[in-house]
């Protein structure tokens, strides 16, 4: 890659967002701010149409001055269309995680040197069975969330055979908030990610059942 320096760090255009991108997750974006229009143009002109996504932990997506998470995900553009007034509609997919080694000057848009971060190997021989149990939990809690007026999951939704990717996919569709997804993105590998997501779902189920018991709706939930 021509954007890898001699230390092995990649120099990536960065798109800080108020949401979390996970490997295997599809991310549509409507790009209207001038600096990010330039980012999209440069990304599409590169040999590999990729950029980095990090969660804005504090601050705003517009205008800078934000606090950005150190762990993010590479996004690969799979569709792009420019409007007559110069805005972009793009669709990208998360591919692999990274840690930000250094933020560079935001000129003309955010840039960072990042190091790719692979999942640790599967250590638990029962992880496949645990993921099956976790999938049932995700579907159950998502169905409960539907009763609060939130979108549900399609019955025919299928997940990857690869255990690492499946653990990410379950985190994508689970009814949890951005900070919880960031916590899952930061897990070392699928074993820990599965355990953490199971705990998060237990907590979320208790909250949703309490809200339903009080006759409430989805107000106060941040997913």
C-alpha positions as CSV (number, residue, x, y, z in Angstrom):
1,X,0.0,0.0,0.0
2,X,1.4,3.4,-0.9
3,X,-0.1,4.9,2.3
4,X,2.0,2.7,4.6
5,X,5.1,4.3,6.2
6,X,8.4,2.6,7.0
7,X,7.2,1.9,10.6
8,X,4.2,0.0,9.2
9,X,1.6,2.6,10.1
10,X,-1.0,3.5,7.6
11,X,-1.8,7.2,6.8
12,X,-5.6,7.3,6.5
13,X,-8.2,10.0,5.8
14,X,-10.5,9.9,8.8
15,X,-14.2,10.4,9.2
16,X,-15.1,10.9,12.9
17,X,-18.8,10.1,13.5
18,X,-21.3,9.9,16.3
19,X,-21.7,6.2,15.6
20,X,-19.4,3.2,15.6
21,X,-18.4,1.2,12.5
22,X,-17.7,-2.5,13.1
23,X,-16.1,-5.1,10.7
24,X,-18.8,-6.4,8.4
25,X,-21.1,-3.4,9.0
26,X,-22.5,-1.4,6.1
27,X,-22.2,2.3,6.5
28,X,-24.2,4.7,4.3
29,X,-23.1,8.4,4.4
30,X,-24.5,11.6,3.0
31,X,-21.5,13.9,2.7
32,X,-22.2,17.6,2.5
33,X,-19.4,19.4,4.5
34,X,-16.8,20.8,2.2
35,X,-13.8,19.1,3.8
36,X,-15.4,15.7,3.7
37,X,-16.5,16.2,0.1
38,X,-12.7,16.6,-0.6
39,X,-12.0,13.5,1.5
40,X,-14.4,11.4,-0.6
41,X,-13.0,12.7,-3.9
42,X,-9.4,11.8,-2.7
43,X,-10.5,8.4,-1.4
44,X,-12.1,7.5,-4.7
45,X,-9.0,8.6,-6.7
46,X,-6.7,6.4,-4.6
47,X,-5.6,2.9,-5.4
48,X,-7.8,1.6,-2.5
49,X,-11.0,3.5,-1.7
50,X,-10.6,3.3,2.1
51,X,-10.9,5.7,5.0
52,X,-11.0,5.4,8.8
53,X,-14.0,5.8,11.0
54,X,-13.7,6.7,14.7
55,X,-16.4,7.5,17.3
56,X,-16.7,11.1,18.5
57,X,-16.8,10.5,22.2
58,X,-17.4,14.2,23.0
59,X,-18.2,17.1,20.7
60,X,-19.8,17.4,17.3
61,X,-19.4,15.9,13.8
62,X,-19.5,19.4,12.3
63,X,-16.8,22.0,12.7
64,X,-14.1,20.0,14.7
65,X,-13.2,20.5,18.3
66,X,-14.2,16.9,19.1
67,X,-12.7,14.1,21.2
68,X,-12.2,11.0,19.2
69,X,-11.9,7.4,20.2
70,X,-8.5,5.8,19.7
71,X,-9.9,2.5,18.3
72,X,-11.7,2.6,15.0
73,X,-12.5,0.6,11.8
74,X,-11.4,0.9,8.2
75,X,-14.2,1.6,5.8
76,X,-14.1,0.5,2.1
77,X,-16.3,2.4,-0.3
78,X,-18.5,0.1,-2.4
79,X,-20.8,2.6,-3.9
80,X,-20.6,6.4,-4.5
81,X,-22.7,9.0,-6.3
82,X,-22.1,12.7,-6.6
83,X,-25.0,15.1,-6.7
84,X,-25.0,18.1,-9.1
85,X,-24.2,20.5,-6.2
86,X,-21.2,18.5,-5.1
87,X,-22.5,16.4,-2.3
88,X,-21.8,12.7,-2.1
89,X,-23.9,9.7,-1.2
90,X,-21.6,6.8,-0.5
91,X,-22.0,3.3,0.9
92,X,-19.0,1.7,2.6
93,X,-18.4,-1.5,4.6
94,X,-16.2,-2.0,7.7
95,X,-13.3,-4.3,7.0
96,X,-10.7,-4.3,9.9
97,X,-9.9,-2.6,13.1
98,X,-7.1,-0.1,13.9
99,X,-5.6,1.9,16.7
100,X,-4.8,5.5,16.1
101,X,-1.1,6.0,16.6
102,X,-1.1,9.7,15.8
103,X,-3.5,12.4,14.7
104,X,-2.1,14.6,12.0
105,X,-3.1,18.1,11.1
106,X,-6.8,18.4,10.0
107,X,-5.9,19.9,6.6
108,X,-7.9,19.7,4.5
109,X,-9.7,17.0,6.5
110,X,-8.9,14.8,9.5
111,X,-5.9,12.5,8.9
112,X,-4.2,9.9,11.2
113,X,-1.5,7.4,11.3
114,X,-3.1,4.1,12.3
115,X,-1.9,0.5,13.0
116,X,-4.2,-2.3,11.9
117,X,-5.3,-4.5,14.8
118,X,-6.3,-8.1,14.1
119,X,-8.6,-10.1,16.4
120,X,-6.8,-12.4,18.9
121,X,-7.3,-16.1,18.0
122,X,-10.3,-18.1,19.3
123,X,-9.3,-19.7,22.5
124,X,-12.6,-21.2,23.7
125,X,-13.5,-24.5,21.9
126,X,-17.1,-23.9,22.8
127,X,-17.3,-20.4,21.3
128,X,-19.5,-21.6,18.4
129,X,-22.1,-22.9,20.9
130,X,-21.8,-19.7,22.9
131,X,-22.4,-17.6,19.8
132,X,-25.5,-19.6,19.0
133,X,-26.9,-18.8,22.5
134,X,-25.9,-15.2,21.9
135,X,-27.7,-15.0,18.6
136,X,-30.9,-16.2,20.4
137,X,-30.4,-13.5,23.0
138,X,-29.9,-10.8,20.4
139,X,-33.1,-11.8,18.6
140,X,-35.1,-12.0,21.9
141,X,-33.9,-8.6,23.1
142,X,-34.5,-7.1,19.6
143,X,-38.0,-8.5,19.7
144,X,-38.6,-6.8,23.1
145,X,-37.2,-3.6,21.7
146,X,-39.9,-3.8,18.9
147,X,-42.5,-3.5,21.6
148,X,-41.1,-0.1,22.4
149,X,-41.5,0.9,18.8
150,X,-38.0,0.2,17.5
151,X,-37.2,-1.7,14.3
152,X,-36.8,-5.5,14.6
153,X,-34.6,-8.0,12.9
154,X,-35.7,-10.0,9.9
155,X,-36.5,-13.6,10.5
156,X,-34.2,-14.8,7.7
157,X,-31.1,-12.8,8.9
158,X,-28.1,-15.0,8.7
159,X,-24.6,-14.7,10.2
160,X,-21.1,-15.7,9.0
161,X,-19.6,-19.1,9.7
162,X,-16.3,-17.3,10.7
163,X,-16.6,-17.0,14.5
164,X,-14.7,-13.7,14.7
165,X,-16.8,-12.0,12.0
166,X,-20.0,-13.5,13.5
167,X,-19.2,-11.9,16.9
168,X,-18.9,-8.5,15.1
169,X,-22.1,-9.1,13.2
170,X,-24.1,-9.8,16.3
171,X,-22.7,-6.6,17.9
172,X,-23.9,-4.7,14.8
173,X,-27.5,-5.8,15.1
174,X,-27.8,-5.9,18.9
175,X,-30.1,-3.2,20.3
176,X,-27.3,-1.3,22.2
177,X,-25.9,2.2,22.1
178,X,-22.8,3.6,20.5
179,X,-20.7,3.6,23.6
180,X,-21.5,-0.1,24.1
181,X,-20.6,-0.8,20.5
182,X,-17.3,1.0,21.0
183,X,-16.6,-1.2,24.0
184,X,-17.2,-4.3,21.8
185,X,-14.9,-2.9,19.1
186,X,-12.2,-2.5,21.7
187,X,-12.4,-6.2,22.8
188,X,-9.2,-8.1,22.1
189,X,-11.0,-10.9,20.2
190,X,-14.2,-12.9,19.7
191,X,-14.0,-14.8,23.1
192,X,-14.1,-11.6,25.1
193,X,-16.5,-9.8,22.7
194,X,-19.0,-12.6,23.0
195,X,-18.9,-12.5,26.8
196,X,-19.2,-8.7,27.0
197,X,-22.1,-8.6,24.5
198,X,-23.9,-11.3,26.5
199,X,-23.6,-9.1,29.7
200,X,-24.7,-6.0,27.8
201,X,-27.8,-7.9,26.4
202,X,-28.7,-9.1,29.9
203,X,-28.6,-5.5,31.1
204,X,-30.5,-4.2,28.2
205,X,-33.2,-6.8,28.5
206,X,-33.8,-5.8,32.2
207,X,-34.1,-2.1,31.2
208,X,-36.5,-2.8,28.3
209,X,-38.7,-5.1,30.4
210,X,-38.8,-2.4,33.1
211,X,-39.7,0.2,30.5
212,X,-42.4,-2.0,29.1
213,X,-43.8,-2.7,32.6
214,X,-44.1,1.0,33.2
215,X,-46.0,1.4,29.9
216,X,-43.2,3.5,28.4
217,X,-41.7,3.8,24.9
218,X,-38.1,4.0,23.5
219,X,-37.4,7.5,24.9
220,X,-34.2,7.4,26.8
221,X,-32.6,4.6,24.8
222,X,-29.7,5.7,22.6
223,X,-29.5,3.0,19.9
